Amino acid sequence: MKSSLTIRNADVVLPGNVQKTDVSVINGVINAIGSEIPEVGEVIDAEGLFLIPGIIDPQVHFREPGADHKEDLHSGSCAAAAGGVTSFLDMPNNNPPVTTIKRMAEKKQLAAEKSVVNYGFFIGATPDNLEELNAVENVCGIKIFMGASTGDLLVDDPDILESIFANGKKLIAVHAEDESILQENRRLMKGIDDVRIHSRIRDESAALSATKLAVRLSLKYLRRLHILHLTTEEECDFLRTLPREHHISTEVCPQHLVLTSPECYEHLGTKAQMNPPIRSKRHTVALWQALKDGIIDCIATDHAPHTLAEKKQPYGRSPSGMPGVETSLALMLDRVNRDLCTLPEVVYWMSESPAKLYKMHGKGRIEVGQDADLALIDMSLKKKVTNGKLHTRVNWSPFDGMELQGWPVRTIVNGQTVFLNGEVNKSVRGKEICFAS
């Protein structure tokens, strides 16, 4: 049978509990769960392994179209598969930027031809494309860059921001940094080419100011808002004050949970440069607590690859961003092994919650009738992250040399094995994610 298989003897992370049981898949859909289900298709003995729903990465930059030398939809999706990620949501800051219905259709066609895992896309907001934003179909949301980052998209005029929030129903996801504060900080630090000032230019006040503005507009117009890559204790404290009933969610990146400033800059230099920046230890502690408390809803990587040659340029010319889709699950599984969180929590933050937040059909849980997007993980497997041995086209990681315990060993997309024994089956193709309106 096409896309049919039976997984025996796994410890299965089900909604609400972990159970040693079997799972069968027919035609890419979970057909049965139980200890006495009949075998169908390929039989996989998963003794000693955990079976989890495939990871959903709700923020990546796979660079196509326009910067294929860094990454494209094929290489990025291969890196995703190697990391246990079965679905991704890709950002619109391409060249040309994806800000129209026509460009969105072209990008979806590229993904259908090239992506080995499932895919969805944001459309980018500009000061004058409101009609396109509201007319485009089956996108995960509208992306607004409130502060300038990598690419040409920027919407920082308060009146235009309010117009976008006031008109339409799609989820709005914001890169929340106040452009006026960034510009003033750049002026004050002009001529300094030390990367350690990056987190001072893009300081806590810039993040908090933009987050407060986006939240105010969301509450005023009852508009669904997602705050991307939260980084500060101040934002966490502010979000705790929101009224009980609101339409606001947020995410955190593994690098903001694991790396700290200034140590990261001393060790990695401009390879640690990203927007918003890596911050000091107090922010890391606050982000972990907010994640555990449910103030932060999910985990995303903001996978934003640049070549090593580009990243090694002096600060001021070096681009912001780092790869992460291939290592995010392993980083979090390693934290499970360190007793910083539990495996069901990781599954919720990295699969169930993103599926729920973006209203994805058939994703995020191991249940009968759900899509068979799955990952088998070995919680005892120890491996080092090693530059030159990764699937992302840029082939480097900020976590190079770090030994992590807990890795995906098989990734299954719509019932088909796309990653096994360190190799990606590049002939598999994922499907466009269906988002409920």
N, C-alpha and C positions, 0 to 999 in steps of 0.2 A: 504494500500500500504506500502511496506517495505521502511523505512527511508523517509516517506512522512509526511509533516505537514504544517500547515498554521499559521503564526504569525500575529496577528491583532494588530493595534493601537500602534505600537512601534514608537518611534522617531529613525529612521534608519539613521545611518551614512553611506551615500553613497559617492562614489568618487565625491568630489567637493561640496557637500552640505549635510545638515541634514534635513530629510523630514519625517513628520508623515505619515506613509503609511503601507501597508501590504506586506508580503513576503511569497511565497509558495515554498515548496520543494518537489520534486518527485524523489524517488530513490537516495537520497543523494545529489542531485544537485539543485541549485536555479533555479526554473522553471518560476516564474513570480514575478514582483514587481509592486504594484499599489493599489489604494484604492478600486477597484471594481473587484479584481481577485476572481475566484471561490475557494471555500474551498476544500482542499484535506487533507486526513489523520487527525492526531490529530490537534485540533485547540487550540492555545495558545493566551489568551488575555493578551497583554503586555502593557496595559495602564499604563503610568507613568514610563515606563522603556525605556532605550536606547538599540537598537540592533546594535552591531558592528561585524565586521569580527573577527573570533577567533584569539587570540593572537598567534604569532609565536615567540618562544624563540630560537634564533639562536646560543645559547651556553649554554649547560648543561653538567653535569658530573653525569650520573645516576649509575655509579660505577659497572655496570655488563658488563662483567664477572670480578670476582676476589675480590670484596669488598661488597658483598650483605648485610652484616650486617649494612652498612651505608645506602644503597639504592639499588634498582634494577629497571629494566625497568617497572615493574608493579607499585611499590610504587611511583617511580618518576613520572610516567605518571598520577597516581591518584592525586598527588599533583599538577601537571600541570592543570588537568581538574578542580580542585577546585579553581584554580587561573584564570580561563578563557582562559587558554592556550590550543589550539587545535592541535598544531604541535610543535615539538622540533627538534633541531639538536644536536646530542650527540657527545662528544669528544672521542678520541681513547686511552687515557692514562689509559687503563684497565690493568688487570693482567690475561692473557698475553695481551700486547698492541695490538691494532687492526692495524696491519701494513702489512697485506697480504690479498690477495683475499679470501683465505680460511677462515681466521678469520672474515673478513667482512661478508661473507655469513652466518657464524655461528651466528653472532650478529644480523643480519637481521632476521634470523629464530626465535631467542629468542624474538625479538620485535613483530613479527607477532603473537606469542603465548601469549604475556604478556601485551603489551601496550594498554591502553584504549584510547589513542589519536594517531595522525599521527606522523610519525618518519622519520628522515633522519640521516645520519652518515658521519662524517669526517674519512678519513684514515690518520694514523700518519706517518710522515716522519722520517726516520732513515738515518744514513750516507750511507747505502748501499741497499735501497729498491726502487730505482728510477723506475725500470721496473714494480714493483707491483703498484706503485703510478699511473703510466700512463695507466696501463691495467685494473684496477678495474673499474666497471661500476656502474652508478647511485649512486654516492656519491655527497655530497654537496661541497666537497673540500678537500684539503690537509692541515693538521694541522702541523705547525712547531713550536716547542718550542725552541726559540732562547736563552732562559734562563731557567735554571732548575726550575721546579715547582713540583707539586704533580705527582708522577709517574717516569718512567724510560726513557722517551723520551727526548732527547736533541740533537739538531743540531746547533752547534755554530761555526763550522769551516767555514770561509768565502768562501773557494773554493767549499765546498759541497753545501752550500746555493746557490751559483751562479749556480752550475750544476742543481739544482732542478728548479730554476727560468728559466734557459735557455732551458730546455727540457720538453716539455709538454704544455698542454692547460688548465688544470683544475685550478680553483680558488685556490689560496694559502692564508690561514689564519694564521697569526703569533701571538704568544705570544711574544711581543716585549720587552725583557729585555736583556741587554748586560751581558753575563755570566762572562766575564773578570772583569767588574766593580763590579758585585755582589761578586765575589770571593775576590777581593781586599778589599771591604768594610767589608766583614765578617772577614778578617784577622785583619783589624784595630780595630774591635769591639769584637774580640774574648774574651770570658769569661764573657761578659755582658749578663745577662739573663732577662733583662727588655724588655717586648714586645714593649715598646714605641720606641725602636731603629729599629723596623721592617721597617718603612718607610725611615729610614736613610740608612739601608743596601740596600734596593731596591729603591734607590733615583731617582730623576728626570733625572739625567744624564744617568743612566742605561736605562731608558725607551726611552729617546730621541735618544741616540746612536743607539739602535736597530731599532727604527722606521725609522731613516734616512737611515740605511743600507738596510732595506727591501724596502723602497720607491725607493732608487737608483736602486736596481735590477729590480723592477717592471717597472720603466721608461726605463731602458736599454733594457729590453726584451719584453716590451709591455705586461707584464704578469698581469693578474687580481689579485689584492692584497686586502685582507681585514685585517685591523689591529684590533685585538681583544681588548676589555676592555681598552679603552683609559683612562688615568688618570691625565695627566699633562697639565698645561697651556702652557708649552714650546712646547709640541707636537701639541697642537691646533694652536699655532702661526706658527709653521713650516708648517703644512698642509695648512694654508692659502696662503703660497707662491708657491704652486704647480702650474704648467702650467694649463691653462683652460681645456685642453683635457688630461685626465689621466685615469688610470684603477684602481683607489684606493678608497676604502671606509673604514669606521670605525664605531665603536659602543661604547656605554657607558653603564655601569651598574647602576641600581637604587641606589645601596649602595654608589657609588661614587658621586652621585648627592645629597644624603640625609645625609650621615654620614661624619664627619670631624675628623681629627687628631689634637691634641692629645686627644680630648674629648672622642672619641670612645674607645680608649684603657683604659682610666680611668674608663669608665662605663662598658665595656664588657671584658676587659682583652684580653686573647688570642682568644676569640670568634670573635674578630674583625680582626684577622690575616688572610690576604688573599694576593694573588699575581696577579697583582701588588697591592700595599697596598692602604688603605684609606689614603688620603692626607689632607693637610690643606685647610682652607676656600678659599684661592685664587684660588685653583685648581677647587673646586666645582663651583665657580662663572664662571670660564672660560669654564668649561665643559657645563654648562647650556647655555652660550652664543653661544658656537660652535654648540650645538644641535639646538638651535633656528635659527642659521644662515645657517644650512645645511652643515657645515664642518663635523659634526658627522651625520651619516646617519640613525642609528637605535639604539634600546635599546635591550640589552641581559642581562641575569642574572648572567652568570657564576655560576649557581647553583652547588655548590661543597660541599656536606654534609659530615660531620664527626660527630661521636657520641660526646655527651657532655663529656664523660670520656676521649676521645682522646683529645678534645679541652682544657680540664682543666689541661693538663700536662704543666709543666714549659716551658717557651719560649726556643726554641732550640730543644725541643722534640715534641711540639704541632704542628699538621699539619696545613697547610694553606688552607683556603676555608670556605665558609658558604653557607647555603641553601638560596634559593630566589625565586624559580619558582612559589611558591604558593602566594607570596605577591607582586610581581612586578607590576601587573596591579592595584591593590588597592593602592599601593604607588603613582602611577602616576595619578590615578583618584583623589586621595586626593590633589595632586598638582593642578589639574584642579579646584577643589573646592576652592583652595587658590589663584586662578587667576594667577598662575605661567605659565600656558600653557592652550591650548584649547583641548577639546575632539577630534576634527579632527586631531590635531597634534599628540596626543597620538596614535590614530589609525594608522596614517601614520608611526610613529616611530616603533610601536610594531607589525604591521601586514603587511601593504602594502609595506613598504620599505624592510623588510627582504625577502618577497616573490619575490620582484623585483631583489634584490641583488643576490639571490641564484637561480634565474630563476625557481621558483617553478610553476609547472603546476596547475592551478585552485585554487590558494590560494591568500589571502590577500585583497580581495575586495568583497563587496556585489554587485554582478552583475548577471544577468541571464547567466546561463551556468557555473558559478563558483561552486566549491564544497561548500556544505552547512556546513561549519565550522563557527560557530556563537557563540556569547556570549550576553546574556541579562544582562544589568548592572543597578543597582539602585544607582543613583548618590546621593541620600539622605541617604542611609543606612550607619550608623556608627557602627563600630565594633572594638574591640581591638584585636590586634595580641596577641595570648596567647600560650605560650609553653605548650605542652601536649595536645593541641587541633588542631593539624595540621595533614596533610595527609602524609607528608614526613616521612620516616622511622625514621629519627633521632629526629623528633618531637620537634625541637627548632628553633628559629628565632632570628637574631640580632635585630629585631624590636619588640621583646616581650614587651608587655605593651603599645605599641604605638596605640592610637586610630586613625583610618583612616576613612574618609568619602568617599564612593564610592566603591562598591564591585560587583563582578559578582554574579548573583543569579541562572543562568542556563547556562550551557555550552553544545553546540551541536556539535557533530563530525560526519561529513558525514550524516547529517540529523537525527542522533540519540542522544537523551538526555543522556549525560554521567555524568552530575552533576546537582543536584537540591535539594533545601532545605537542604544544608549542607552535602548531601550524594552523594557518587560516585557510579554510576552503574558499578560495576566491571565486568559485563558480556560483555560490549561493547568492540570491538576491533577496533583500528585505522588502517590506511593503510600506506604503504610506500609512501613517497612523491616522485613524479616524477620530476627530474631535467632536464631541457633542456641542451643539450651539447653546 
